[in-house]
């Protein structure tokens, strides 16, 4: 990229701390109730003004399988913002890709949300969070959540976002496997009776305030997990391997593993960074089929945009001359 003002925006991944599938809607989407949390694994979106009014996209990093044309949600986000605001769609956009595809970590949705936030600043549109979220809802179910990020309860098809008050830090290990299709997982979920969620779950914690550190040793419910395992039995083996490796943590804490979203990523919350390292080391010799890598992450708070000046975390919009 060369010439023009440049903006960099972090596009963090997410994990689902709770996910209940309530049923299929008449419009074809699924009604869900989920609590999502952004984490420190993130793509970086770099946007620069293009005086010629053209829109272009390049992708680097772990870019295998990422489209660079109009099929990419980032391009759709840029064209939507230009259309809604009457502004010529002039920008060069680069994605430094770190979030794996088909992992249930929301990478594509987060990239699209970061693009909307960044272009609002780059093009000096002075859009507020609600205006950006409204556009985000047209792009995908998870995209509105990523406009702000942090911790939120999301309902409807995922577009109804309720930010939650939390304290503490979530430390977790992500185990990345081969990609899994979200649509296939939901289709498989429809073939079986809905899984009953446990009587004690994260929703009972919301009124009291959520302690993110308390997820270490706490089971996580995901109504899509059984469907993901039926499609990809290797995920079940990864879940078992994480629990087994977690039995030897320095802290002695119990480890509960869960699928994030529709998978294929498996994650486990741990009390300390030392426990995270020990869990990753323990998985090295497990020999789980299809596993690509394991990495430690922490929770990040809501994005701070150029307008609101609030929040914290890695989602800061930064202007680079």
PyMOL commands that set and color helices and strands:
alter all, ss='L'
color gray80, all
select helices_A, chain A and resi 73-85+107-122+129-139+143-148+182-190+202-205+212-215+225-231+233-246+273-284
alter helices_A, ss='H'
color red, helices_A
select strands_A, chain A and resi 6-24+30-49+55-61+91-97+151-155+160-163+166-167+171-177+210-211+257-259+266-270+291-298+318-320
alter strands_A, ss='S'
color yellow, strands_A
deselect
rebuild
show_as cartoon
